[in-house]
Amino acid sequence: MVLKMMSFPHWFALALALVAIAVLGVLFGVTWIENYQARHLKTDSAEIPVVSDSKRAAVIYFSRSGNTALAARHLAKQFDARLVELQAAEYELGVAGLTNALKDANALKKRPQALPDIVPSAIDLSSYDIVYLGSPIWLYSPAPPIWTFIESNRFDGKDVVLFNTYNSNYSQEWIESFRSKVMSRGARSFLHLPIRRGRMTQQKTPDEMLEAIDTHWMPVIERP
Ligand SMILES: Cc1cc2nc3c(=O)[nH]c(=O)nc-3n(C[C@H](O)[C@H](O)[C@H](O)COP(=O)(O)O)c2cc1C
């Protein structure tokens, strides 16, 4: 009866409200999963021994919910490398951080110079032969903080390895742009190592991810 009495503006308002509820539901759902992963992966990190400050390789990474961090710690341990986490306050866990992440990843497509602040932004890389750069994929591209890092540093004579964690898809076009930028900033070589974790409800466990890294990445990485 009530439904029959509803006019077009009422239907429209109801449809808008339902869309808003669905969007909020997705944002809160993703945030819940990310918080769970970050807590879980943090516990794992306690079991990983502190790596030494090697003079040959550096692993520099940004990670929002801990998955790229897990890969970064694993690489640093394998190669006895210096490990540096890039912090980007705008993207901390939570709905606000997730919204900023989506907004900025989208803005980067239209304005490549629209880059976020990171800490640290510049690092003395002069003593390293190999620089590993880690980032999640956001909207098919490496996330904005790692673009800020390559924009703020030079890689003269270095072998640069970009490693990414992602759920299901990335665009090779963005990897090529990243490669061009790194090479134009002096790199000697560039290698891309992605790891697909699977869609939200059926993702690799941390152990499965490390196993995949050992199987797929280690054979193609030259040890320093
Ligand atoms: C804002 C945002 C955008 C994302 N876009 C993509 C995407 O385009 N393709 C994809 O496969 N995964 C995407 N993801 C999933 C992340 O790449 C994936 O969960 C990654 O492993 C997270 O790494 P982290 O835990 O180190 O932050 C996105 C995640 C966020 C937060």
PDBQT file of the ligand as one rigid body, heavy atoms in Angstrom, charges set to zero:
ROOT
HETATM    1  C1  LIG A 301      42.641   1.904  -2.422  1.00  0.00    +0.000 C 
HETATM    2  C2  LIG A 301      42.919   0.483  -2.843  1.00  0.00    +0.000 A 
HETATM    3  C3  LIG A 301      42.868   0.156  -4.193  1.00  0.00    +0.000 A 
HETATM    4  C4  LIG A 301      43.147  -1.156  -4.592  1.00  0.00    +0.000 A 
HETATM    5  N1  LIG A 301      43.147  -1.449  -5.928  1.00  0.00    +0.000 NA
HETATM    6  C5  LIG A 301      43.479  -2.697  -6.340  1.00  0.00    +0.000 A 
HETATM    7  C6  LIG A 301      43.546  -3.005  -7.741  1.00  0.00    +0.000 A 
HETATM    8  O1  LIG A 301      43.357  -2.177  -8.622  1.00  0.00    +0.000 OA
HETATM    9  N2  LIG A 301      43.844  -4.292  -8.082  1.00  0.00    +0.000 N 
HETATM   10  C7  LIG A 301      44.063  -5.269  -7.159  1.00  0.00    +0.000 A 
HETATM   11  O2  LIG A 301      44.309  -6.417  -7.546  1.00  0.00    +0.000 OA
HETATM   12  N3  LIG A 301      44.050  -4.997  -5.822  1.00  0.00    +0.000 NA
HETATM   13  C8  LIG A 301      43.762  -3.730  -5.393  1.00  0.00    +0.000 A 
HETATM   14  N4  LIG A 301      43.753  -3.437  -4.060  1.00  0.00    +0.000 N 
HETATM   15  C9  LIG A 301      44.120  -4.494  -3.088  1.00  0.00    +0.000 C 
HETATM   16  C10 LIG A 301      45.591  -4.369  -2.629  1.00  0.00    +0.000 C 
HETATM   17  O3  LIG A 301      46.462  -4.230  -3.742  1.00  0.00    +0.000 OA
HETATM   18  C11 LIG A 301      46.036  -5.618  -1.847  1.00  0.00    +0.000 C 
HETATM   19  O4  LIG A 301      45.142  -5.874  -0.804  1.00  0.00    +0.000 OA
HETATM   20  C12 LIG A 301      47.452  -5.444  -1.334  1.00  0.00    +0.000 C 
HETATM   21  O5  LIG A 301      48.027  -6.708  -1.073  1.00  0.00    +0.000 OA
HETATM   22  C13 LIG A 301      47.481  -4.606  -0.066  1.00  0.00    +0.000 C 
HETATM   23  O6  LIG A 301      48.813  -4.455   0.353  1.00  0.00    +0.000 OA
HETATM   24  P1  LIG A 301      49.195  -3.911   1.805  1.00  0.00    +0.000 P 
HETATM   25  O7  LIG A 301      48.549  -4.870   2.791  1.00  0.00    +0.000 OA
HETATM   26  O8  LIG A 301      50.676  -3.972   1.835  1.00  0.00    +0.000 OA
HETATM   27  O9  LIG A 301      48.664  -2.533   1.951  1.00  0.00    +0.000 OA
HETATM   28  C14 LIG A 301      43.464  -2.158  -3.623  1.00  0.00    +0.000 A 
HETATM   29  C15 LIG A 301      43.484  -1.808  -2.263  1.00  0.00    +0.000 A 
HETATM   30  C16 LIG A 301      43.218  -0.503  -1.877  1.00  0.00    +0.000 A 
HETATM   31  C17 LIG A 301      43.279  -0.134  -0.416  1.00  0.00    +0.000 C 
ENDROOT
TORSDOF 0
